[in-house]
Amino acid sequence: MTGTKTWNAEISITEIDSEVRAEARLRGKEGGQLVGQGSARCNPADENVPDIGDELAVARAMSDLSHQLLQRAAHDIEAHTARPVERLRA
């Protein structure tokens, strides 16, 4: 394989009251885009620090996205080799 491929990740953050929702979209991969989702909620007993909620929601969305990408890779390996993938390390 030679050349450079570009995949773009776009993060969207939405705040509604004490809940933050994030979406991580991966574009540029053949087979369409993948979308990871994450959320965070401020505990009423804690100080409200919006940046922390954003970080948690985005981290969870990116984690979801990475798991989807690993699942797709496992599926593609199985389709190519006709053998089940028993273990795939993250």
N, C-alpha and C positions, 0 to 999 in steps of 0.2 A: 504494500500500500504506500503510495506516495501522494503528496499533496497535503493541503490543509482543509479541514472541515470546520465549520463554525456552527455551534449550537448556542442559542440565546436563551437565557433564563430571565423571566420577568416576574417580579414580586409585587403583588398588590396587597395593601393592608387597609382594612376597614374597621373603624372603631364605632361600636354602638353601646352606649352606656358604659358598663364595666367590662364588656367583652371585646376582645380584639380577634378578628379573623384574618388569616393570610392565605393567599393562593400563590403558589410557585408554578409558573408555566414554562415548560421546556419546549422550544421551537427549533426547527431545523433538522430534526431527526426524521429519517424516512419512516413512513407509517403514521404520520400525524404527531400531534403534540401530546404531551403528558401534563397532567395537572395534579399537583399535590396540595393538600389542604391542612391547615393547622389553626388552632385557636388557643386563647389564653383568657383567663378571667381573674380579676383582682379579688383577692380574699377581702371581705369587708373589714377584717381586723388589721389588715396591712395598709401601709401608706401607699397611695396611688402614685406610681411612677410609670407613666405611659411608655417610656423607652423600654422598660423591662418587659412589659406585656407584648410590645412589638417584637422584641428579640425572641421571646418564647414562641409566639405564634409563627414567626418566620422560620425558626429552627424546626418546629414541628412540621410545617408545610414542606420544607426542604427534605426532611427525613422521610416523609410520606412519598415525595417525588423520587428520592433515591431508592426506596424499596420497590416502587413501581418499575423503575429502570432495571433493577436487579431481576425482578420477576420476568420482565420482557427478555432480558439477556438469557435467562435460564430457558425460557420457552424457545428462543431462537436456537440455542445450543441443542436442545432436544430435537427440534425439527431438522437440524442439519445432521446430527449424528444418529438419530433414531434410537437414542438411549436416554434414560431418565437422568436428570441432574440430581445427584444425591446431596451435594453440598456446594454452596457458592458463598465465598467469603466476601464480606462487605469491605 
